[in-house]
Every structure is written in C-alpha cells, then in structure tokens.
Amino acid sequence: MAVPKGKVSKARRDKRRSPNMKKVAPSLSTCPQCHEPKLPHRVCPNCNYYDGKEVVAE
C-alpha cells in the first residue's frame, strides 16, 4: 500500500492547487468628469483627471 513519507505542508498543498483558482477581472468605476469607465484610484485615461483636478497636462 502506498503511504506518504511525511505531512504535506499547507504551502506545498496550496501551490499545487493554485492554477485552479479563478482569475477575476479588475473592477471598473466611472469617471465623475467624463463618465467613462476607469480603474479605481487611477488617473482617467480619457480626460486625465483625478479627484476633480487635471493631473496630466496634454
């Protein structure tokens, strides 16, 4: 009968299971300036505004 030589640690066990974990797409929020979808806590790529101020000069 096959018997394991030792206890498999949680880290080693979870490394083996990691490819099966579902990948989730990042959530999007709407820009209050131009109402386009953008990543939260990032400068809007469409209008270059963050927190009501233009941060990237065009």
C-alpha positions as CSV (number, residue, x, y, z in Angstrom):
1,M,0.0,0.0,0.0
2,A,1.3,3.5,-0.8
3,V,1.9,5.6,2.3
4,P,3.1,9.2,2.2
5,K,6.5,9.7,3.7
6,G,5.5,12.9,5.6
7,K,2.9,15.6,6.1
8,V,2.4,17.9,3.1
9,S,2.5,21.5,4.4
10,K,-0.3,23.9,3.6
11,A,2.0,26.0,1.4
12,R,3.1,23.0,-0.7
13,R,-0.5,21.7,-1.0
14,D,-1.8,25.2,-2.0
15,K,0.9,25.7,-4.6
16,R,-0.3,22.6,-6.3
17,R,-3.9,23.9,-6.3
18,S,-3.2,27.4,-7.3
19,P,-3.7,27.0,-11.1
20,N,-7.3,26.1,-10.5
21,M,-8.1,29.4,-8.7
22,K,-10.4,31.6,-10.7
23,K,-8.9,34.9,-12.0
24,V,-11.1,37.9,-11.6
25,A,-11.1,40.9,-13.9
26,P,-10.4,44.2,-12.1
27,S,-13.5,46.2,-11.2
28,L,-14.2,49.4,-13.1
29,S,-15.6,52.7,-11.8
30,T,-16.9,55.6,-13.8
31,C,-15.0,58.8,-14.1
32,P,-17.0,61.7,-12.5
33,Q,-15.6,64.1,-15.1
34,C,-16.2,62.3,-18.4
35,H,-18.3,59.3,-17.2
36,E,-16.0,56.8,-19.0
37,P,-15.1,53.6,-17.3
38,K,-11.7,53.7,-15.5
39,L,-9.7,51.7,-12.9
40,P,-10.4,52.9,-9.4
41,H,-7.8,55.1,-7.7
42,R,-6.1,55.8,-11.1
43,V,-6.0,58.9,-13.4
44,C,-8.7,58.7,-16.0
45,P,-7.0,57.8,-19.3
46,N,-9.7,59.6,-21.3
47,C,-9.7,63.1,-19.6
48,N,-6.5,63.0,-17.4
49,Y,-8.5,64.0,-14.3
50,Y,-8.1,62.5,-10.8
51,D,-10.0,63.8,-7.7
52,G,-11.5,66.7,-9.7
53,K,-8.2,68.0,-10.8
54,E,-6.3,67.7,-14.1
55,V,-3.1,65.9,-13.2
56,V,-1.6,65.1,-16.6
57,A,-1.1,68.1,-18.9
58,E,-1.9,67.3,-22.6
